[in-house]
């Protein structure tokens, strides 16, 4: 079963790390307990909508960006999104035949 | 403050109504209490990830579709997405000048 909280947790952690912030910094700025934020990031606790809004604000990331990223990740898990398993023909044409996987 | 649960509730209700199903049908199929599902749809209760997965399955809608729709709606609320306030030029060219708002 796909659990939204696990994806939300990973997305929040990824954005936090991209921004080079510590759990402590974000928890403090969002006024949530550090242990709680840590559990949310690990997908162990559901974040309430209020907490999610506070954490998003503390990260300077719009909630919509977080939710869309969550949707994108879940679509991969659901197998609804496929990735090309070969190099597309037009990319080969553009880059040329010297492109190879060594 | 933008509350994710309100958008999730509206999206779930919209999908349910699009599919012409009653609250009772979806609640029964998802094995959740009818009153609880009603509160979730009205944005009054947070749905746990497990409930969300069950309701999505009962609606035959991928969770990713729900979360992306939630992200899209929130982006409008956040003012991150704008809609054209005039008919785009290329649409006018395609449809012709007989298109007008009467």
N, CA and C atoms of all chains as a GROMACS GRO file, in nm:
protein
  612
    1UNK      N    1   0.084  -0.121   0.000
    1UNK     CA    2   0.000   0.000   0.000
    1UNK      C    3   0.088   0.126   0.000
    2UNK      N    4   0.056   0.214  -0.091
    2UNK     CA    5   0.133   0.339  -0.099
    2UNK      C    6   0.083   0.435   0.008
    3UNK      N    7   0.175   0.483   0.092
    3UNK     CA    8   0.138   0.572   0.201
    3UNK      C    9   0.186   0.714   0.172
    4UNK      N   10   0.091   0.804   0.162
    4UNK     CA   11   0.124   0.943   0.130
    4UNK      C   12   0.223   1.001   0.231
    5UNK      N   13   0.208   0.966   0.357
    5UNK     CA   14   0.297   1.027   0.458
    5UNK      C   15   0.445   0.993   0.435
    6UNK      N   16   0.471   0.874   0.378
    6UNK     CA   17   0.611   0.839   0.351
    6UNK      C   18   0.669   0.928   0.242
    7UNK      N   19   0.588   0.955   0.140
    7UNK     CA   20   0.636   1.041   0.032
    7UNK      C   21   0.650   1.185   0.079
    8UNK      N   22   0.552   1.230   0.158
    8UNK     CA   23   0.562   1.366   0.213
    8UNK      C   24   0.690   1.379   0.296
    9UNK      N   25   0.717   1.278   0.378
    9UNK     CA   26   0.837   1.281   0.462
    9UNK      C   27   0.964   1.292   0.379
   10UNK      N   28   0.970   1.211   0.274
   10UNK     CA   29   1.091   1.214   0.190
   10UNK      C   30   1.106   1.347   0.116
   11UNK      N   31   0.994   1.399   0.070
   11UNK     CA   32   1.000   1.526  -0.002
   11UNK      C   33   1.044   1.639   0.093
   12UNK      N   34   0.991   1.639   0.214
   12UNK     CA   35   1.030   1.743   0.310
   12UNK      C   36   1.179   1.733   0.343
   13UNK      N   37   1.224   1.611   0.361
   13UNK     CA   38   1.367   1.593   0.394
   13UNK      C   39   1.455   1.636   0.276
   14UNK      N   40   1.414   1.598   0.156
   14UNK     CA   41   1.493   1.635   0.038
   14UNK      C   42   1.502   1.788   0.024
   15UNK      N   43   1.391   1.857   0.040
   15UNK     CA   44   1.395   2.003   0.028
   15UNK      C   45   1.482   2.063   0.140
   16UNK      N   46   1.470   2.009   0.260
   16UNK     CA   47   1.550   2.061   0.372
   16UNK      C   48   1.699   2.043   0.344
   17UNK      N   49   1.733   1.924   0.293
   17UNK     CA   50   1.875   1.899   0.267
   17UNK      C   51   1.926   1.981   0.149
   18UNK      N   52   1.840   1.997   0.047
   18UNK     CA   53   1.879   2.082  -0.068
   18UNK      C   54   1.913   2.222  -0.022
   19UNK      N   55   1.843   2.267   0.082
   19UNK     CA   56   1.863   2.403   0.131
   19UNK      C   57   1.968   2.409   0.241
   20UNK      N   58   2.028   2.295   0.268
   20UNK     CA   59   2.136   2.291   0.365
   20UNK      C   60   2.094   2.327   0.507
   21UNK      N   61   1.973   2.292   0.543
   21UNK     CA   62   1.926   2.324   0.678
   21UNK      C   63   1.920   2.199   0.765
   22UNK      N   64   1.936   2.220   0.893
   22UNK     CA   65   1.928   2.107   0.985
   22UNK      C   66   1.784   2.088   1.031
   23UNK      N   67   1.757   1.968   1.080
   23UNK     CA   68   1.626   1.940   1.140
   23UNK      C   69   1.596   2.045   1.248
   24UNK      N   70   1.698   2.075   1.328
   24UNK     CA   71   1.680   2.168   1.439
   24UNK      C   72   1.637   2.306   1.390
   25UNK      N   73   1.703   2.352   1.284
   25UNK     CA   74   1.670   2.485   1.230
   25UNK      C   75   1.525   2.491   1.181
   26UNK      N   76   1.488   2.388   1.104
   26UNK     CA   77   1.353   2.389   1.045
   26UNK      C   78   1.248   2.371   1.154
   27UNK      N   79   1.273   2.280   1.248
   27UNK     CA   80   1.178   2.258   1.356
   27UNK      C   81   1.157   2.386   1.436
   28UNK      N   82   1.266   2.453   1.463
   28UNK     CA   83   1.259   2.576   1.541
   28UNK      C   84   1.178   2.683   1.466
   29UNK      N   85   1.211   2.700   1.336
   29UNK     CA   86   1.144   2.803   1.259
   29UNK      C   87   0.995   2.770   1.240
   30UNK      N   88   0.962   2.640   1.232
   30UNK     CA   89   0.823   2.600   1.212
   30UNK      C   90   0.748   2.584   1.343
   31UNK      N   91   0.820   2.603   1.454
   31UNK     CA   92   0.760   2.585   1.588
   31UNK      C   93   0.701   2.446   1.607
   32UNK      N   94   0.774   2.346   1.561
   32UNK     CA   95   0.733   2.208   1.590
   32UNK      C   96   0.848   2.139   1.663
   33UNK      N   97   0.815   2.036   1.739
   33UNK     CA   98   0.918   1.964   1.814
   33UNK      C   99   1.010   1.892   1.716
   34UNK      N  100   1.140   1.895   1.748
   34UNK     CA  101   1.239   1.832   1.661
   34UNK      C  102   1.210   1.684   1.640
   35UNK      N  103   1.174   1.615   1.746
   35UNK     CA  104   1.147   1.471   1.736
   35UNK      C  105   1.027   1.443   1.646
   36UNK      N  106   0.930   1.532   1.654
   36UNK     CA  107   0.809   1.517   1.573
   36UNK      C  108   0.844   1.535   1.425
   37UNK      N  109   0.920   1.641   1.394
   37UNK     CA  110   0.959   1.666   1.255
   37UNK      C  111   1.040   1.548   1.200
   38UNK      N  112   1.124   1.496   1.285
   38UNK     CA  113   1.206   1.381   1.244
   38UNK      C  114   1.117   1.261   1.210
   39UNK      N  115   1.015   1.239   1.292
   39UNK     CA  116   0.923   1.127   1.264
   39UNK      C  117   0.843   1.151   1.136
   40UNK      N  118   0.805   1.278   1.114
   40UNK     CA  119   0.733   1.311   0.990
   40UNK      C  120   0.822   1.281   0.871
   41UNK      N  121   0.949   1.324   0.879
   41UNK     CA  122   1.040   1.301   0.767
   41UNK      C  123   1.061   1.153   0.739
   42UNK      N  124   1.056   1.072   0.844
   42UNK     CA  125   1.075   0.928   0.825
   42UNK      C  126   0.945   0.856   0.791
   43UNK      N  127   0.837   0.934   0.776
   43UNK     CA  128   0.710   0.874   0.737
   43UNK      C  129   0.642   0.798   0.849
   44UNK      N  130   0.683   0.828   0.972
   44UNK     CA  131   0.626   0.756   1.086
   44UNK      C  132   0.507   0.827   1.147
   45UNK      N  133   0.495   0.956   1.122
   45UNK     CA  134   0.382   1.033   1.175
   45UNK      C  135   0.315   1.108   1.060
   46UNK      N  136   0.182   1.117   1.067
   46UNK     CA  137   0.109   1.200   0.972
   46UNK      C  138   0.127   1.345   1.018
   47UNK      N  139   0.164   1.431   0.926
   47UNK     CA  140   0.169   1.574   0.960
   47UNK      C  141   0.030   1.632   0.939
   48UNK      N  142  -0.020   1.706   1.036
   48UNK     CA  143  -0.149   1.773   1.017
   48UNK      C  144  -0.130   1.880   0.910
   49UNK      N  145  -0.239   1.927   0.856
   49UNK     CA  146  -0.231   2.031   0.753
   49UNK      C  147  -0.165   2.157   0.807
   50UNK      N  148  -0.189   2.186   0.934
   50UNK     CA  149  -0.128   2.306   0.994
   50UNK      C  150   0.024   2.290   1.005
   51UNK      N  151   0.067   2.172   1.048
   51UNK     CA  152   0.211   2.145   1.061
   51UNK      C  153   0.277   2.151   0.922
   52UNK      N  154   0.209   2.093   0.826
   52UNK     CA  155   0.263   2.091   0.689
   52UNK      C  156   0.281   2.234   0.638
   53UNK      N  157   0.182   2.318   0.664
   53UNK     CA  158   0.191   2.458   0.621
   53UNK      C  159   0.308   2.528   0.691
   54UNK      N  160   0.326   2.501   0.820
   54UNK     CA  161   0.436   2.564   0.895
   54UNK      C  162   0.572   2.518   0.845
   55UNK      N  163   0.583   2.389   0.819
   55UNK     CA  164   0.712   2.336   0.775
   55UNK      C  165   0.744   2.387   0.634
   56UNK      N  166   0.642   2.390   0.548
   56UNK     CA  167   0.664   2.441   0.412
   56UNK      C  168   0.712   2.586   0.419
   57UNK      N  169   0.650   2.663   0.505
   57UNK     CA  170   0.690   2.803   0.518
   57UNK      C  171   0.834   2.813   0.573
   58UNK      N  172   0.864   2.727   0.671
   58UNK     CA  173   0.999   2.728   0.730
   58UNK      C  174   1.104   2.689   0.626
   59UNK      N  175   1.063   2.610   0.528
   59UNK     CA  176   1.156   2.567   0.423
   59UNK      C  177   1.159   2.664   0.305
   60UNK      N  178   1.067   2.761   0.307
   60UNK     CA  179   1.052   2.853   0.192
   60UNK      C  180   1.019   2.777   0.064
   61UNK      N  181   0.932   2.677   0.079
   61UNK     CA  182   0.887   2.601  -0.038
   61UNK      C  183   0.734   2.607  -0.040
   62UNK      N  184   0.673   2.645  -0.152
   62UNK     CA  185   0.527   2.647  -0.156
   62UNK      C  186   0.469   2.509  -0.129
   63UNK      N  187   0.354   2.504  -0.061
   63UNK     CA  188   0.290   2.375  -0.034
   63UNK      C  189   0.257   2.305  -0.166
   64UNK      N  190   0.220   2.384  -0.267
   64UNK     CA  191   0.186   2.324  -0.396
   64UNK      C  192   0.305   2.249  -0.455
   65UNK      N  193   0.424   2.304  -0.438
   65UNK     CA  194   0.545   2.238  -0.490
   65UNK      C  195   0.566   2.105  -0.419
   66UNK      N  196   0.543   2.106  -0.288
   66UNK     CA  197   0.557   1.983  -0.210
   66UNK      C  198   0.455   1.878  -0.256
   67UNK      N  199   0.330   1.920  -0.271
   67UNK     CA  200   0.225   1.823  -0.306
   67UNK      C  201   0.243   1.770  -0.448
   68UNK      N  202   0.289   1.856  -0.538
   68UNK     CA  203   0.311   1.808  -0.675
   68UNK      C  204   0.426   1.709  -0.681
   69UNK      N  205   0.530   1.737  -0.603
   69UNK     CA  206   0.644   1.645  -0.597
   69UNK      C  207   0.598   1.511  -0.537
   70UNK      N  208   0.513   1.519  -0.435
   70UNK     CA  209   0.458   1.396  -0.376
   70UNK      C  210   0.378   1.320  -0.483
   71UNK      N  211   0.296   1.390  -0.559
   71UNK     CA  212   0.218   1.327  -0.666
   71UNK      C  213   0.307   1.260  -0.769
   72UNK      N  214   0.416   1.331  -0.806
   72UNK     CA  215   0.507   1.276  -0.906
   72UNK      C  216   0.573   1.148  -0.855
   73UNK      N  217   0.616   1.151  -0.729
   73UNK     CA  218   0.682   1.031  -0.675
   73UNK      C  219   0.586   0.913  -0.667
   74UNK      N  220   0.463   0.943  -0.625
   74UNK     CA  221   0.365   0.834  -0.612
   74UNK      C  222   0.331   0.777  -0.750
   75UNK      N  223   0.329   0.864  -0.852
   75UNK     CA  224   0.297   0.812  -0.986
   75UNK      C  225   0.403   0.713  -1.032
   76UNK      N  226   0.527   0.736  -0.992
   76UNK     CA  227   0.633   0.640  -1.025
   76UNK      C  228   0.607   0.508  -0.951
   77UNK      N  229   0.573   0.520  -0.822
   77UNK     CA  230   0.544   0.400  -0.742
   77UNK      C  231   0.424   0.324  -0.798
   78UNK      N  232   0.328   0.398  -0.850
   78UNK     CA  233   0.208   0.335  -0.905
   78UNK      C  234   0.233   0.277  -1.045
   79UNK      N  235   0.353   0.305  -1.096
   79UNK     CA  236   0.385   0.252  -1.228
   79UNK      C  237   0.314   0.325  -1.339
   80UNK      N  238   0.267   0.448  -1.309
   80UNK     CA  239   0.194   0.523  -1.410
   80UNK      C  240   0.288   0.606  -1.495
   81UNK      N  241   0.411   0.618  -1.446
   81UNK     CA  242   0.505   0.699  -1.522
   81UNK      C  243   0.617   0.607  -1.567
   82UNK      N  244   0.646   0.613  -1.693
   82UNK     CA  245   0.752   0.527  -1.743
   82UNK      C  246   0.869   0.612  -1.790
   83UNK      N  247   0.983   0.556  -1.783
   83UNK     CA  248   1.102   0.625  -1.830
   83UNK      C  249   1.152   0.552  -1.954
   84UNK      N  250   1.205   0.626  -2.049
   84UNK     CA  251   1.255   0.558  -2.169
   84UNK      C  252   1.370   0.465  -2.132
   85UNK      N  253   1.370   0.345  -2.185
   85UNK     CA  254   1.478   0.253  -2.153
   85UNK      C  255   1.582   0.251  -2.263
   86UNK      N  256   1.559   0.332  -2.364
   86UNK     CA  257   1.661   0.349  -2.467
   86UNK      C  258   1.679   0.499  -2.490
   87UNK      N  259   1.788   0.536  -2.547
   87UNK     CA  260   1.809   0.677  -2.577
   87UNK      C  261   1.714   0.714  -2.692
   88UNK      N  262   1.636   0.822  -2.676
   88UNK     CA  263   1.542   0.858  -2.782
   88UNK      C  264   1.616   0.885  -2.913
   89UNK      N  265   1.552   0.849  -3.024
   89UNK     CA  266   1.611   0.864  -3.157
   89UNK      C  267   1.653   1.008  -3.186
   90UNK      N  268   1.568   1.103  -3.146
   90UNK     CA  269   1.603   1.242  -3.179
   90UNK      C  270   1.722   1.292  -3.098
   91UNK      N  271   1.742   1.232  -2.979
   91UNK     CA  272   1.860   1.270  -2.901
   91UNK      C  273   1.985   1.211  -2.966
   92UNK      N  274   1.973   1.088  -3.012
   92UNK     CA  275   2.085   1.024  -3.081
   92UNK      C  276   2.122   1.108  -3.204
   93UNK      N  277   2.021   1.150  -3.280
   93UNK     CA  278   2.045   1.230  -3.401
   93UNK      C  279   2.115   1.360  -3.367
   94UNK      N  280   2.076   1.417  -3.252
   94UNK     CA  281   2.130   1.547  -3.213
   94UNK      C  282   2.274   1.533  -3.162
   95UNK      N  283   2.296   1.434  -3.078
   95UNK     CA  284   2.426   1.420  -3.015
   95UNK      C  285   2.524   1.346  -3.104
   96UNK      N  286   2.470   1.261  -3.189
   96UNK     CA  287   2.557   1.190  -3.281
   96UNK      C  288   2.590   1.050  -3.233
   97UNK      N  289   2.640   0.969  -3.324
   97UNK     CA  290   2.663   0.828  -3.292
   97UNK      C  291   2.780   0.806  -3.197
   98UNK      N  292   2.861   0.911  -3.173
   98UNK     CA  293   2.973   0.890  -3.078
   98UNK      C  294   2.923   0.871  -2.934
   99UNK      N  295   2.794   0.904  -2.911
   99UNK     CA  296   2.736   0.884  -2.779
   99UNK      C  297   2.717   0.733  -2.757
  100UNK      N  298   2.786   0.682  -2.660
  100UNK     CA  299   2.763   0.541  -2.630
  100UNK      C  300   2.785   0.519  -2.480
  101UNK      N  301   2.736   0.408  -2.434
  101UNK     CA  302   2.750   0.378  -2.292
  101UNK      C  303   2.870   0.284  -2.275
  102UNK      N  304   2.976   0.338  -2.217
  102UNK     CA  305   3.096   0.257  -2.204
  102UNK      C  306   3.106   0.203  -2.063
  103UNK      N  307  -0.419   3.065   0.611
  103UNK     CA  308  -0.331   2.948   0.597
  103UNK      C  309  -0.397   2.844   0.505
  104UNK      N  310  -0.320   2.795   0.410
  104UNK     CA  311  -0.373   2.694   0.317
  104UNK      C  312  -0.366   2.557   0.385
  105UNK      N  313  -0.482   2.491   0.393
  105UNK     CA  314  -0.488   2.361   0.459
  105UNK      C  315  -0.505   2.249   0.356
  106UNK      N  316  -0.405   2.162   0.354
  106UNK     CA  317  -0.406   2.054   0.256
  106UNK      C  318  -0.532   1.968   0.269
  107UNK      N  319  -0.580   1.948   0.391
  107UNK     CA  320  -0.697   1.860   0.408
  107UNK      C  321  -0.821   1.915   0.338
  108UNK      N  322  -0.832   2.048   0.330
  108UNK     CA  323  -0.948   2.105   0.261
  108UNK      C  324  -0.942   2.075   0.112
  109UNK      N  325  -0.824   2.085   0.055
  109UNK     CA  326  -0.810   2.057  -0.089
  109UNK      C  327  -0.828   1.908  -0.116
  110UNK      N  328  -0.771   1.825  -0.029
  110UNK     CA  329  -0.790   1.679  -0.045
  110UNK      C  330  -0.939   1.646  -0.040
  111UNK      N  331  -1.010   1.706   0.055
  111UNK     CA  332  -1.154   1.682   0.067
  111UNK      C  333  -1.229   1.719  -0.059
  112UNK      N  334  -1.197   1.837  -0.112
  112UNK     CA  335  -1.268   1.881  -0.234
  112UNK      C  336  -1.235   1.793  -0.353
  113UNK      N  337  -1.109   1.753  -0.363
  113UNK     CA  338  -1.070   1.667  -0.476
  113UNK      C  339  -1.140   1.532  -0.466
  114UNK      N  340  -1.146   1.475  -0.346
  114UNK     CA  341  -1.213   1.346  -0.330
  114UNK      C  342  -1.362   1.357  -0.364
  115UNK      N  343  -1.424   1.464  -0.318
  115UNK     CA  344  -1.566   1.482  -0.348
  115UNK      C  345  -1.589   1.499  -0.498
  116UNK      N  346  -1.502   1.580  -0.561
  116UNK     CA  347  -1.517   1.601  -0.706
  116UNK      C  348  -1.504   1.471  -0.784
  117UNK      N  349  -1.405   1.391  -0.749
  117UNK     CA  350  -1.389   1.264  -0.821
  117UNK      C  351  -1.509   1.173  -0.795
  118UNK      N  352  -1.557   1.171  -0.671
  118UNK     CA  353  -1.672   1.086  -0.639
  118UNK      C  354  -1.794   1.128  -0.722
  119UNK      N  355  -1.817   1.259  -0.727
  119UNK     CA  356  -1.934   1.308  -0.800
  119UNK      C  357  -1.919   1.287  -0.951
  120UNK      N  358  -1.796   1.307  -1.001
  120UNK     CA  359  -1.770   1.280  -1.143
  120UNK      C  360  -1.808   1.138  -1.180
  121UNK      N  361  -1.785   1.047  -1.084
  121UNK     CA  362  -1.813   0.906  -1.111
  121UNK      C  363  -1.955   0.867  -1.072
  122UNK      N  364  -2.032   0.965  -1.029
  122UNK     CA  365  -2.172   0.940  -0.997
  122UNK      C  366  -2.193   0.845  -0.880
  123UNK      N  367  -2.101   0.850  -0.783
  123UNK     CA  368  -2.116   0.760  -0.670
  123UNK      C  369  -2.161   0.836  -0.545
  124UNK      N  370  -2.231   0.767  -0.460
  124UNK     CA  371  -2.276   0.830  -0.335
  124UNK      C  372  -2.168   0.813  -0.228
  125UNK      N  373  -2.179   0.898  -0.126
  125UNK     CA  374  -2.091   0.886  -0.009
  125UNK      C  375  -2.100   0.744   0.047
  126UNK      N  376  -2.224   0.695   0.054
  126UNK     CA  377  -2.247   0.563   0.112
  126UNK      C  378  -2.175   0.453   0.034
  127UNK      N  379  -2.180   0.462  -0.098
  127UNK     CA  380  -2.114   0.361  -0.182
  127UNK      C  381  -1.963   0.362  -0.161
  128UNK      N  382  -1.906   0.482  -0.162
  128UNK     CA  383  -1.760   0.491  -0.150
  128UNK      C  384  -1.714   0.451  -0.010
  129UNK      N  385  -1.789   0.498   0.090
  129UNK     CA  386  -1.753   0.464   0.229
  129UNK      C  387  -1.757   0.313   0.248
  130UNK      N  388  -1.860   0.251   0.194
  130UNK     CA  389  -1.875   0.107   0.209
  130UNK      C  390  -1.760   0.034   0.140
  131UNK      N  391  -1.731   0.075   0.017
  131UNK     CA  392  -1.626   0.007  -0.059
  131UNK      C  393  -1.488   0.029   0.004
  132UNK      N  394  -1.469   0.147   0.067
  132UNK     CA  395  -1.340   0.178   0.128
  132UNK      C  396  -1.332   0.130   0.273
  133UNK      N  397  -1.443   0.074   0.321
  133UNK     CA  398  -1.450   0.031   0.461
  133UNK      C  399  -1.419   0.143   0.560
  134UNK      N  400  -1.475   0.259   0.534
  134UNK     CA  401  -1.464   0.368   0.632
  134UNK      C  402  -1.606   0.412   0.666
  135UNK      N  403  -1.619   0.471   0.785
  135UNK     CA  404  -1.752   0.516   0.828
  135UNK      C  405  -1.799   0.630   0.738
  136UNK      N  406  -1.928   0.629   0.708
  136UNK     CA  407  -1.986   0.730   0.619
  136UNK      C  408  -1.965   0.871   0.677
  137UNK      N  409  -1.986   0.886   0.807
  137UNK     CA  410  -1.971   1.019   0.870
  137UNK      C  411  -1.827   1.068   0.863
  138UNK      N  412  -1.736   0.975   0.875
  138UNK     CA  413  -1.594   1.009   0.868
  138UNK      C  414  -1.558   1.057   0.728
  139UNK      N  415  -1.601   0.982   0.627
  139UNK     CA  416  -1.572   1.021   0.488
  139UNK      C  417  -1.633   1.158   0.457
  140UNK      N  418  -1.752   1.179   0.509
  140UNK     CA  419  -1.818   1.308   0.488
  140UNK      C  420  -1.735   1.422   0.550
  141UNK      N  421  -1.681   1.398   0.669
  141UNK     CA  422  -1.598   1.500   0.734
  141UNK      C  423  -1.468   1.523   0.657
  142UNK      N  424  -1.413   1.415   0.603
  142UNK     CA  425  -1.290   1.428   0.523
  142UNK      C  426  -1.320   1.512   0.399
  143UNK      N  427  -1.432   1.483   0.334
  143UNK     CA  428  -1.467   1.559   0.213
  143UNK      C  429  -1.489   1.708   0.244
  144UNK      N  430  -1.539   1.737   0.364
  144UNK     CA  431  -1.562   1.877   0.399
  144UNK      C  432  -1.438   1.944   0.459
  145UNK      N  433  -1.328   1.869   0.461
  145UNK     CA  434  -1.203   1.927   0.511
  145UNK      C  435  -1.199   1.942   0.662
  146UNK      N  436  -1.286   1.866   0.729
  146UNK     CA  437  -1.292   1.880   0.875
  146UNK      C  438  -1.206   1.778   0.947
  147UNK      N  439  -1.172   1.671   0.877
  147UNK     CA  440  -1.086   1.568   0.938
  147UNK      C  441  -0.969   1.539   0.845
  148UNK      N  442  -0.854   1.516   0.906
  148UNK     CA  443  -0.738   1.472   0.828
  148UNK      C  444  -0.758   1.324   0.796
  149UNK      N  445  -0.742   1.287   0.672
  149UNK     CA  446  -0.746   1.144   0.638
  149UNK      C  447  -0.607   1.086   0.659
  150UNK      N  448  -0.600   0.975   0.728
  150UNK     CA  449  -0.469   0.910   0.740
  150UNK      C  450  -0.429   0.857   0.603
  151UNK      N  451  -0.301   0.826   0.588
  151UNK     CA  452  -0.253   0.774   0.459
  151UNK      C  453  -0.324   0.645   0.421
  152UNK      N  454  -0.355   0.564   0.522
  152UNK     CA  455  -0.424   0.437   0.495
  152UNK      C  456  -0.566   0.462   0.443
  153UNK      N  457  -0.636   0.556   0.507
  153UNK     CA  458  -0.772   0.590   0.463
  153UNK      C  459  -0.769   0.647   0.322
  154UNK      N  460  -0.671   0.734   0.298
  154UNK     CA  461  -0.660   0.797   0.166
  154UNK      C  462  -0.638   0.690   0.058
  155UNK      N  463  -0.555   0.593   0.089
  155UNK     CA  464  -0.530   0.485  -0.007
  155UNK      C  465  -0.658   0.404  -0.032
  156UNK      N  466  -0.733   0.377   0.074
  156UNK     CA  467  -0.856   0.300   0.060
  156UNK      C  468  -0.961   0.376  -0.021
  157UNK      N  469  -0.973   0.506   0.007
  157UNK     CA  470  -1.074   0.586  -0.064
  157UNK      C  471  -1.036   0.601  -0.211
  158UNK      N  472  -0.907   0.622  -0.236
  158UNK     CA  473  -0.861   0.634  -0.375
  158UNK      C  474  -0.893   0.505  -0.451
  159UNK      N  475  -0.867   0.393  -0.386
  159UNK     CA  476  -0.895   0.264  -0.451
  159UNK      C  477  -1.045   0.248  -0.474
  160UNK      N  478  -1.125   0.288  -0.374
  160UNK     CA  479  -1.271   0.277  -0.387
  160UNK      C  480  -1.323   0.365  -0.500
  161UNK      N  481  -1.252   0.474  -0.527
  161UNK     CA  482  -1.292   0.566  -0.635
  161UNK      C  483  -1.232   0.527  -0.770
  162UNK      N  484  -1.144   0.428  -0.768
  162UNK     CA  485  -1.070   0.391  -0.890
  162UNK      C  486  -0.991   0.509  -0.946
  163UNK      N  487  -0.931   0.585  -0.857
  163UNK     CA  488  -0.847   0.698  -0.898
  163UNK      C  489  -0.709   0.677  -0.834
  164UNK      N  490  -0.601   0.683  -0.912
  164UNK     CA  491  -0.468   0.666  -0.853
  164UNK      C  492  -0.442   0.776  -0.749
  165UNK      N  493  -0.370   0.741  -0.642
  165UNK     CA  494  -0.338   0.840  -0.540
  165UNK      C  495  -0.258   0.955  -0.602
  166UNK      N  496  -0.173   0.921  -0.698
  166UNK     CA  497  -0.091   1.025  -0.761
  166UNK      C  498  -0.179   1.129  -0.830
  167UNK      N  499  -0.288   1.084  -0.891
  167UNK     CA  500  -0.379   1.178  -0.959
  167UNK      C  501  -0.442   1.271  -0.857
  168UNK      N  502  -0.478   1.215  -0.743
  168UNK     CA  503  -0.538   1.296  -0.637
  168UNK      C  504  -0.438   1.399  -0.586
  169UNK      N  505  -0.314   1.355  -0.558
  169UNK     CA  506  -0.216   1.446  -0.501
  169UNK      C  507  -0.174   1.555  -0.601
  170UNK      N  508  -0.167   1.519  -0.728
  170UNK     CA  509  -0.132   1.621  -0.829
  170UNK      C  510  -0.242   1.723  -0.842
  171UNK      N  511  -0.365   1.676  -0.837
  171UNK     CA  512  -0.479   1.769  -0.843
  171UNK      C  513  -0.478   1.861  -0.720
  172UNK      N  514  -0.446   1.804  -0.606
  172UNK     CA  515  -0.435   1.884  -0.483
  172UNK      C  516  -0.325   1.990  -0.501
  173UNK      N  517  -0.211   1.948  -0.555
  173UNK     CA  518  -0.102   2.043  -0.579
  173UNK      C  519  -0.142   2.154  -0.674
  174UNK      N  520  -0.215   2.117  -0.779
  174UNK     CA  521  -0.258   2.217  -0.877
  174UNK      C  522  -0.352   2.319  -0.813
  175UNK      N  523  -0.446   2.269  -0.733
  175UNK     CA  524  -0.540   2.362  -0.669
  175UNK      C  525  -0.471   2.455  -0.571
  176UNK      N  526  -0.376   2.398  -0.496
  176UNK     CA  527  -0.306   2.482  -0.399
  176UNK      C  528  -0.221   2.587  -0.470
  177UNK      N  529  -0.166   2.550  -0.584
  177UNK     CA  530  -0.084   2.648  -0.657
  177UNK      C  531  -0.168   2.768  -0.700
  178UNK      N  532  -0.295   2.743  -0.731
  178UNK     CA  533  -0.384   2.854  -0.765
  178UNK      C  534  -0.407   2.940  -0.640
  179UNK      N  535  -0.432   2.872  -0.527
  179UNK     CA  536  -0.454   2.945  -0.401
  179UNK      C  537  -0.330   3.026  -0.362
  180UNK      N  538  -0.214   2.970  -0.392
  180UNK     CA  539  -0.089   3.039  -0.358
  180UNK      C  540  -0.056   3.150  -0.457
  181UNK      N  541  -0.139   3.157  -0.562
  181UNK     CA  542  -0.114   3.263  -0.661
  181UNK      C  543   0.006   3.234  -0.748
  182UNK      N  544   0.044   3.105  -0.754
  182UNK     CA  545   0.162   3.070  -0.834
  182UNK      C  546   0.124   3.037  -0.976
  183UNK      N  547  -0.008   3.017  -0.996
  183UNK     CA  548  -0.051   2.980  -1.130
  183UNK      C  549  -0.147   3.088  -1.178
  184UNK      N  550  -0.124   3.137  -1.294
  184UNK     CA  551  -0.215   3.239  -1.345
  184UNK      C  552  -0.287   3.184  -1.466
  185UNK      N  553  -0.404   3.234  -1.490
  185UNK     CA  554  -0.482   3.193  -1.605
  185UNK      C  555  -0.487   3.310  -1.701
  186UNK      N  556  -0.486   3.284  -1.830
  186UNK     CA  557  -0.495   3.394  -1.925
  186UNK      C  558  -0.629   3.465  -1.908
  187UNK      N  559  -0.627   3.597  -1.907
  187UNK     CA  560  -0.753   3.669  -1.890
  187UNK      C  561  -0.807   3.712  -2.026
  188UNK      N  562  -0.736   3.676  -2.131
  188UNK     CA  563  -0.789   3.698  -2.266
  188UNK      C  564  -0.774   3.568  -2.343
  189UNK      N  565  -0.845   3.555  -2.448
  189UNK     CA  566  -0.832   3.436  -2.531
  189UNK      C  567  -0.696   3.444  -2.602
  190UNK      N  568  -0.616   3.336  -2.593
  190UNK     CA  569  -0.484   3.341  -2.657
  190UNK      C  570  -0.494   3.366  -2.807
  191UNK      N  571  -0.399   3.441  -2.859
  191UNK     CA  572  -0.400   3.478  -3.001
  191UNK      C  573  -0.407   3.357  -3.094
  192UNK      N  574  -0.332   3.252  -3.061
  192UNK     CA  575  -0.330   3.137  -3.152
  192UNK      C  576  -0.462   3.062  -3.149
  193UNK      N  577  -0.533   3.070  -3.036
  193UNK     CA  578  -0.666   3.007  -3.033
  193UNK      C  579  -0.764   3.088  -3.118
  194UNK      N  580  -0.754   3.219  -3.109
  194UNK     CA  581  -0.839   3.305  -3.190
  194UNK      C  582  -0.815   3.276  -3.339
  195UNK      N  583  -0.686   3.263  -3.376
  195UNK     CA  584  -0.650   3.237  -3.515
  195UNK      C  585  -0.709   3.103  -3.561
  196UNK      N  586  -0.707   3.006  -3.468
  196UNK     CA  587  -0.755   2.873  -3.505
  196UNK      C  588  -0.907   2.869  -3.516
  197UNK      N  589  -0.973   2.929  -3.420
  197UNK     CA  590  -1.119   2.919  -3.413
  197UNK      C  591  -1.184   3.023  -3.504
  198UNK      N  592  -1.116   3.133  -3.524
  198UNK     CA  593  -1.171   3.236  -3.613
  198UNK      C  594  -1.239   3.347  -3.534
  199UNK      N  595  -1.260   3.460  -3.599
  199UNK     CA  596  -1.313   3.577  -3.530
  199UNK      C  597  -1.460   3.564  -3.491
  200UNK      N  598  -1.528   3.459  -3.542
  200UNK     CA  599  -1.669   3.444  -3.502
  200UNK      C  600  -1.681   3.405  -3.354
  201UNK      N  601  -1.568   3.362  -3.296
  201UNK     CA  602  -1.571   3.330  -3.154
  201UNK      C  603  -1.581   3.459  -3.074
  202UNK      N  604  -1.688   3.470  -3.001
  202UNK     CA  605  -1.699   3.589  -2.916
  202UNK      C  606  -1.779   3.553  -2.792
  203UNK      N  607  -1.769   3.635  -2.691
  203UNK     CA  608  -1.842   3.610  -2.567
  203UNK      C  609  -1.970   3.693  -2.568
  204UNK      N  610  -2.082   3.623  -2.584
  204UNK     CA  611  -2.209   3.698  -2.593
  204UNK      C  612  -2.279   3.696  -2.460
   0.00000   0.00000   0.00000
